[in-house]
Amino acid sequence: DRRKPGNDMDDRVYERMLNIKEHLGVEITAVNGGGYLEYVAPIRTSVGAGDDAYQMVMTHVHWGVSGMFLDNLMKDLGDFDSLQLDADYWNGALMEDLAINGRMYCGYNDYMLANCNVVAFNKDMYAEYAATTGDLYDHVRNKTWTMEKFIEVATLVSQDNGDGQWDTEDTYGLATWAWAPLISFQVGCGIPIVQKDSEGTPYYSPMVDNPDKIVELDEMIYNLMNQPSVFKWGLGDVPQLHIRSGRVLCELMGTFTLVSTKEEEIKVGVLPYPLWDSKQEDYVTMSWNGVMCVPTTVRNEDMVGDVLEMLAWYSEPVTTAFYETLLGSKVAEAPEDAEMLELIWRTQTADMGLIYCDTTVAPGMDH
């Protein structure tokens, strides 16, 4: 009922639902589980009562995920005969990477539109510096888009408006939420949060495999966040400054937020998170998607398996609308931005350290 006819992505989603209804006789009803602090409770209640009020669950990127798996609320997707997990519309390898004791509770396929953090930049503002700092797209192509180069760009601009106060009325080289977007630097620099050893046992890898590198990276980010060229904000109702203001050279933002910049007059360019150095094999883009799961109490497993498979199989028109029409031609209006987005999609990875980073909330706190 939220579909907007003429919106290409809405039309493709609607078309997919009609195809599933026609071929399987199943009508999908989406239930909003509420915010990330709320959605797990009704699932626990449902499974605890032994009913199948919910046949599929799309999770938060990490909140509550491991708890649901460890408490046996979700099924192993490897048990569904109709799921063709070796097909290219399923990311079976990624699901195996996230498996716990060989059980695949996490579904990854084209049903989940990719959400990750990127570096957005104001093209017109950067034009003043391009002659000396270089073309940013070429830096990405030549693998010279490194942490060192990123910090150089982020500290190019630092201009007070004359009132002697550093606030939202001034101009900065970088603006960011100083929390979740910063985690992507670690994975982007080739430092996984959690890896599996030869026996398949997960372990926290930074201090085992990259102790010096992670310390150096953390110091680089800490020092950058304390530069006058950076406007940062934390949790809660605090002042924020975004690229749409025209006073920000670069902003770290998610791809869903990137879509909103299509309405702005400024020209926004898109870049992946930087490499650690030019010797790094490839860019790595940290996925911030939730995962698709199935509660253990579903009664018609064949139906659920068939629906999951068709959701994945019919996803290409939806993802095409999202990547190429919504992002590719509207936000990334230039060929070089479409090229960057393709690189970002290609290099996405999930990390057990994020997916299974279940968190708790202290009494009286919102986060």
Beta strands, then each sheet from edge to edge (+ up, - down):
strand 1: 57-58
strand 2: 117-122
strand 3: 158-159
strand 4: 171-177
strand 5: 194-196
strand 6: 202-204
strand 7: 230-233
strand 8: 248-254
strand 9: 268-271
strand 10: 285-286
strand 11: 292-293
strand 12: 348-349
sheet 1: 1+ 11-
sheet 2: 3+ 4- 8- 2+ 9-
sheet 3: 3+ 4- 7-
sheet 4: 5+ 6-
sheet 5: 10+ 12+
end
